[in-house]
Amino acid sequence: EAVLNSLNEQRHEINSYGIGTHLVTCQAQPALGMVYKLVEINGEPRIKLSQDVSKVTIPGRKEAFRLIGGNGKPLLDILIGCNEKPPAVGKKMLCRNPFDELRRAYVTPSAVIPLHTLFWDGPNGGIVGELPTLEERRQYVTEQFELIREDVVRSLNPTPYKVSVSNELYEFIHELWMKEFPVQELE
C-alpha cells in the first residue's frame, strides 16, 4: 500500500495494477471476510458485550447523518435512534463518543446530510421509490469524498474521522449495557 501511494505521488504512468491474494491466502477460504452485527431481534434492541470496547455493538435501529460545519466540511457523522428527531440546521446538539463519556462536543451544523436511504422495505414492502443508477451512486460517493478534510484522507497518519451518537442514544446504550452485564456476586 505504501509503495502504491508513493507511486501515485510521483505521478506515475501505470494504468493498471495486478494485486492478488493467491500467494498469501488459503484458496479454500475467501480473501474477503464479513462480520454480521446483530442489533435487534423482532423489534427488541440487542447489545453485544465484550471486554474489548471496540467489539461492543450499538443496539437498536438507527439513522445516520453527516453534520457540516460553517466551512462546508463535515465535522462528524452522528447516529441517532430511529425514533429521535433528526439533527436540524442551526440547532445545537450534544454529540458523544459511544464508549468514552469524556469525549463529547456540542455541534451546531450549517447543513445536515442524511446518510441512510430506504430502498427495500422487506418482502412485504418491496422496493420503495426509484433506485439510483450506478452513475448517480458513483457521483454521490465522489461528492461526499471531496467534502472530507484532507487530513482525514491522507495516507500517512490520517486524522480519525469522528462518528458520534446522540445523547439519547448514548444513554440508551449504557442503560442496556448495565441491564445486560452480569453483576458479580462476592461471598
Summary of the structure (lengths in Angstrom):
residues: 187
radius of gyration: 20.7
end to end distance: 54.6
largest distance: 71.4
contacts: 388
relative contact order: 0.16
helix: 25%
strand: 20%
